[in-house]
Amino acid sequence: MSQPHYAPPQQPAVAAPQNGLGTAGFVLGLIGLIFSPIPIIGVVAWPLAILGLIFSLVGVTRARAGRATNLGLAIAGTVCSALALLLCILWVAAFGKAVEDVRNESVRPATVHYEVTGDAKNVTISYTTFGDGVTSNQETAATLPWAKEVQTTGLGKGGSLSVIAGPDGGTVSCKVTIDGNETKTATASGPLATATCSDF
């Protein structure tokens, strides 16, 4: 009579840890954190940071439920992704403020003051005002001093001034101020000498 054969009990298969999303979240968050402070290139950090945060949070949930073994890596991914997202938001806020400042500057009026002094006679004065457009004018002054004030708006607010002494010579000096701030001065002397206040 044959002996009965007993098979050894089979051990239940152990499920592999589900570490994929936690690891992917850390990698995406780290790359996003590296790119986020870089101007222009930092735009790619937005999707990386968002996906990294989602994947890392799922990884944390799986690790706490015992289905993953990389809790520390998933937490690190959450931190990196959150920091990258914060930097992206700060960049957007800074860019928005810069755009608003430029817009406000373009509509803010400025006062350009032209002034010519000296002892020359019959001088020729040319002045150009910059702003939304370019306006040029020319005048003749028998004696000095001479002054003119112009209001202008636009990003290119400013002006230039050129003065030519008469044929009898003498000294001429030009000065341009914008909103009370002196931007350029120049002096020349002699017949038909030219003083130019520009390049500012």
C-alpha positions as a Markdown table, in Angstrom:
| # | Residue | x | y | z |
|---|---|---|---|---|
| 1 | Met | 0.0 | 0.0 | 0.0 |
| 2 | Ser | 1.6 | 3.3 | -1.1 |
| 3 | Gln | 2.0 | 6.2 | 1.3 |
| 4 | Pro | -0.1 | 9.3 | 0.6 |
| 5 | His | 1.9 | 12.2 | -0.9 |
| 6 | Tyr | 1.5 | 15.6 | 0.7 |
| 7 | Ala | 2.5 | 18.7 | -1.3 |
| 8 | Pro | 4.2 | 21.5 | 0.8 |
| 9 | Pro | 1.9 | 24.5 | 1.3 |
| 10 | Gln | 2.6 | 27.3 | -1.3 |
| 11 | Gln | 3.7 | 30.7 | 0.0 |
| 12 | Pro | 1.5 | 33.6 | -1.3 |
| 13 | Ala | 3.3 | 35.7 | -3.9 |
| 14 | Val | 4.6 | 38.9 | -2.5 |
| 15 | Ala | 3.6 | 42.0 | -4.5 |
| 16 | Ala | 6.4 | 44.1 | -5.8 |
| 17 | Pro | 6.5 | 47.6 | -4.2 |
| 18 | Gln | 4.8 | 50.3 | -6.3 |
| 19 | Asn | 7.6 | 52.8 | -6.1 |
| 20 | Gly | 7.3 | 54.1 | -9.7 |
| 21 | Leu | 5.2 | 57.2 | -9.2 |
| 22 | Gly | 7.1 | 58.3 | -6.1 |
| 23 | Thr | 10.4 | 58.1 | -7.9 |
| 24 | Ala | 9.0 | 59.8 | -11.0 |
| 25 | Gly | 7.6 | 62.6 | -8.8 |
| 26 | Phe | 11.0 | 63.1 | -7.2 |
| 27 | Val | 12.8 | 63.3 | -10.6 |
| 28 | Leu | 10.3 | 65.7 | -12.1 |
| 29 | Gly | 10.3 | 67.9 | -9.0 |
| 30 | Leu | 14.1 | 68.0 | -8.9 |
| 31 | Ile | 14.3 | 69.0 | -12.6 |
| 32 | Gly | 11.5 | 71.5 | -12.2 |
| 33 | Leu | 13.4 | 73.0 | -9.2 |
| 34 | Ile | 16.6 | 73.3 | -11.3 |
| 35 | Phe | 14.8 | 75.0 | -14.2 |
| 36 | Ser | 12.4 | 77.2 | -12.3 |
| 37 | Pro | 14.9 | 80.1 | -11.4 |
| 38 | Ile | 16.1 | 80.4 | -15.0 |
| 39 | Pro | 14.4 | 83.1 | -17.1 |
| 40 | Ile | 12.5 | 82.0 | -20.1 |
| 41 | Ile | 13.7 | 78.4 | -19.8 |
| 42 | Gly | 11.8 | 78.3 | -16.5 |
| 43 | Val | 8.5 | 78.0 | -18.4 |
| 44 | Val | 9.1 | 74.3 | -18.7 |
| 45 | Ala | 9.2 | 74.0 | -14.9 |
| 46 | Trp | 5.5 | 74.6 | -14.6 |
| 47 | Pro | 4.3 | 71.2 | -16.0 |
| 48 | Leu | 7.3 | 69.4 | -14.4 |
| 49 | Ala | 6.5 | 70.9 | -11.0 |
| 50 | Ile | 2.8 | 70.2 | -11.2 |
| 51 | Leu | 3.2 | 66.6 | -12.4 |
| 52 | Gly | 6.0 | 66.0 | -9.9 |
| 53 | Leu | 3.8 | 67.2 | -7.0 |
| 54 | Ile | 0.9 | 64.9 | -8.1 |
| 55 | Phe | 3.1 | 61.9 | -8.6 |
| 56 | Ser | 5.0 | 62.5 | -5.3 |
| 57 | Leu | 1.8 | 62.8 | -3.3 |
| 58 | Val | 0.5 | 59.6 | -4.8 |
| 59 | Gly | 3.8 | 58.0 | -3.9 |
| 60 | Val | 3.5 | 59.2 | -0.3 |
| 61 | Thr | 0.0 | 57.8 | -0.1 |
| 62 | Arg | 1.2 | 54.4 | -1.5 |
| 63 | Ala | 4.1 | 54.3 | 0.9 |
| 64 | Arg | 1.9 | 55.0 | 3.9 |
| 65 | Ala | -0.5 | 52.3 | 2.8 |
| 66 | Gly | 2.4 | 49.8 | 2.7 |
| 67 | Arg | 2.3 | 49.4 | -1.1 |
| 68 | Ala | 5.6 | 51.3 | -1.7 |
| 69 | Thr | 8.9 | 51.4 | 0.1 |
| 70 | Asn | 10.2 | 54.8 | -1.0 |
| 71 | Leu | 8.4 | 57.2 | 1.4 |
| 72 | Gly | 11.5 | 59.4 | 1.9 |
| 73 | Leu | 12.0 | 59.8 | -1.8 |
| 74 | Ala | 8.3 | 60.6 | -2.4 |
| 75 | Ile | 8.4 | 63.2 | 0.4 |
| 76 | Ala | 11.6 | 64.7 | -1.1 |
| 77 | Gly | 9.8 | 64.9 | -4.5 |
| 78 | Thr | 6.8 | 66.6 | -2.9 |
| 79 | Val | 9.2 | 69.3 | -1.3 |
| 80 | Cys | 11.1 | 69.8 | -4.6 |
| 81 | Ser | 7.9 | 70.1 | -6.6 |
| 82 | Ala | 6.3 | 72.5 | -4.2 |
| 83 | Leu | 9.4 | 74.7 | -4.2 |
| 84 | Ala | 9.6 | 74.7 | -8.0 |
| 85 | Leu | 6.0 | 75.6 | -8.2 |
| 86 | Leu | 6.5 | 78.5 | -5.7 |
| 87 | Leu | 9.4 | 79.8 | -7.7 |
| 88 | Cys | 7.3 | 79.7 | -10.9 |
| 89 | Ile | 4.6 | 81.7 | -9.2 |
| 90 | Leu | 7.1 | 84.3 | -7.9 |
| 91 | Trp | 8.5 | 84.6 | -11.4 |
| 92 | Val | 5.0 | 85.2 | -12.9 |
| 93 | Ala | 4.3 | 87.8 | -10.2 |
| 94 | Ala | 7.7 | 89.6 | -10.8 |
| 95 | Phe | 7.1 | 89.6 | -14.6 |
| 96 | Gly | 3.6 | 90.9 | -14.2 |
| 97 | Lys | 4.9 | 93.7 | -12.0 |
| 98 | Ala | 7.6 | 94.6 | -14.5 |
| 99 | Val | 5.0 | 94.8 | -17.3 |
| 100 | Glu | 2.8 | 97.0 | -15.2 |
| 101 | Asp | 5.7 | 99.3 | -14.3 |
| 102 | Val | 6.6 | 99.6 | -18.0 |
| 103 | Arg | 3.0 | 100.4 | -18.9 |
| 104 | Asn | 2.7 | 103.0 | -16.1 |
| 105 | Glu | 6.0 | 104.6 | -17.2 |
| 106 | Ser | 4.8 | 104.8 | -20.8 |
| 107 | Val | 1.7 | 106.8 | -19.9 |
| 108 | Arg | 3.4 | 109.0 | -17.2 |
| 109 | Pro | 4.0 | 112.5 | -18.7 |
| 110 | Ala | 7.5 | 114.0 | -18.4 |
| 111 | Thr | 8.6 | 117.6 | -18.6 |
| 112 | Val | 11.6 | 118.2 | -20.8 |
| 113 | His | 13.3 | 121.6 | -20.2 |
| 114 | Tyr | 15.8 | 123.0 | -22.7 |
| 115 | Glu | 18.1 | 125.9 | -21.7 |
| 116 | Val | 20.7 | 127.9 | -23.6 |
| 117 | Thr | 23.0 | 130.4 | -21.9 |
| 118 | Gly | 26.1 | 132.4 | -22.9 |
| 119 | Asp | 27.2 | 135.7 | -24.4 |
| 120 | Ala | 26.9 | 134.8 | -28.1 |
| 121 | Lys | 24.5 | 136.7 | -30.4 |
| 122 | Asn | 22.1 | 135.5 | -33.1 |
| 123 | Val | 22.4 | 131.8 | -32.1 |
| 124 | Thr | 20.5 | 129.0 | -33.9 |
| 125 | Ile | 18.8 | 126.6 | -31.6 |
| 126 | Ser | 17.5 | 123.1 | -32.6 |
| 127 | Tyr | 15.8 | 120.9 | -30.2 |
| 128 | Thr | 14.2 | 117.5 | -30.6 |
| 129 | Thr | 11.7 | 115.9 | -28.2 |
| 130 | Phe | 11.3 | 112.1 | -27.9 |
| 131 | Gly | 8.3 | 110.2 | -26.5 |
| 132 | Asp | 5.4 | 108.6 | -28.4 |
| 133 | Gly | 6.9 | 110.2 | -31.5 |
| 134 | Val | 9.8 | 112.5 | -32.5 |
| 135 | Thr | 9.2 | 116.3 | -32.7 |
| 136 | Ser | 12.0 | 118.6 | -34.0 |
| 137 | Asn | 12.0 | 122.4 | -33.9 |
| 138 | Gln | 14.4 | 125.2 | -34.7 |
| 139 | Glu | 14.5 | 128.8 | -33.5 |
| 140 | Thr | 16.8 | 131.8 | -33.7 |
| 141 | Ala | 17.6 | 133.8 | -30.6 |
| 142 | Ala | 19.2 | 137.3 | -30.9 |
| 143 | Thr | 20.4 | 137.2 | -27.3 |
| 144 | Leu | 20.6 | 134.7 | -24.5 |
| 145 | Pro | 19.5 | 133.2 | -22.2 |
| 146 | Trp | 16.8 | 131.1 | -24.0 |
| 147 | Ala | 14.6 | 128.4 | -22.5 |
| 148 | Lys | 11.8 | 126.1 | -23.6 |
| 149 | Glu | 9.7 | 123.5 | -21.8 |
| 150 | Val | 7.9 | 120.6 | -23.4 |
| 151 | Gln | 5.6 | 117.9 | -22.1 |
| 152 | Thr | 6.0 | 114.4 | -23.5 |
| 153 | Thr | 4.9 | 110.8 | -22.8 |
| 154 | Gly | 6.0 | 107.4 | -23.9 |
| 155 | Leu | 8.8 | 105.0 | -23.2 |
| 156 | Gly | 11.4 | 107.0 | -25.0 |
| 157 | Lys | 10.8 | 110.2 | -23.1 |
| 158 | Gly | 13.7 | 112.6 | -23.5 |
| 159 | Gly | 15.1 | 115.2 | -25.9 |
| 160 | Ser | 18.2 | 116.7 | -27.5 |
| 161 | Leu | 19.4 | 120.2 | -27.9 |
| 162 | Ser | 21.9 | 121.8 | -30.2 |
| 163 | Val | 23.0 | 125.5 | -30.3 |
| 164 | Ile | 25.2 | 127.2 | -32.9 |
| 165 | Ala | 26.8 | 130.5 | -32.0 |
| 166 | Gly | 26.5 | 133.4 | -34.5 |
| 167 | Pro | 29.3 | 134.5 | -36.9 |
| 168 | Asp | 30.5 | 137.0 | -34.4 |
| 169 | Gly | 31.5 | 134.2 | -32.0 |
| 170 | Gly | 31.0 | 134.1 | -28.2 |
| 171 | Thr | 30.2 | 131.3 | -25.8 |
| 172 | Val | 27.1 | 129.1 | -25.8 |
| 173 | Ser | 26.1 | 126.5 | -23.3 |
| 174 | Cys | 23.2 | 124.0 | -23.5 |
| 175 | Lys | 21.5 | 122.1 | -20.8 |
| 176 | Val | 18.6 | 119.5 | -20.9 |
| 177 | Thr | 16.7 | 118.4 | -17.8 |
| 178 | Ile | 13.9 | 115.9 | -17.6 |
| 179 | Asp | 11.5 | 116.2 | -14.6 |
| 180 | Gly | 14.1 | 118.4 | -12.9 |
| 181 | Asn | 16.9 | 116.0 | -13.4 |
| 182 | Glu | 19.9 | 117.3 | -15.4 |
| 183 | Thr | 20.7 | 114.8 | -18.1 |
| 184 | Lys | 23.3 | 116.6 | -20.3 |
| 185 | Thr | 25.3 | 119.8 | -20.6 |
| 186 | Ala | 27.8 | 121.1 | -23.1 |
| 187 | Thr | 29.7 | 124.4 | -23.8 |
| 188 | Ala | 31.4 | 125.7 | -26.9 |
| 189 | Ser | 32.9 | 129.1 | -27.9 |
| 190 | Gly | 34.0 | 130.8 | -31.1 |
| 191 | Pro | 32.3 | 131.8 | -34.4 |
| 192 | Leu | 29.7 | 129.3 | -35.4 |
| 193 | Ala | 30.7 | 127.1 | -32.5 |
| 194 | Thr | 28.3 | 124.3 | -31.7 |
| 195 | Ala | 27.3 | 122.9 | -28.3 |
| 196 | Thr | 25.2 | 119.7 | -28.4 |
| 197 | Cys | 23.3 | 118.0 | -25.6 |
| 198 | Ser | 22.4 | 114.5 | -26.7 |
| 199 | Asp | 23.2 | 110.8 | -26.3 |
| 200 | Phe | 21.2 | 110.3 | -23.1 |
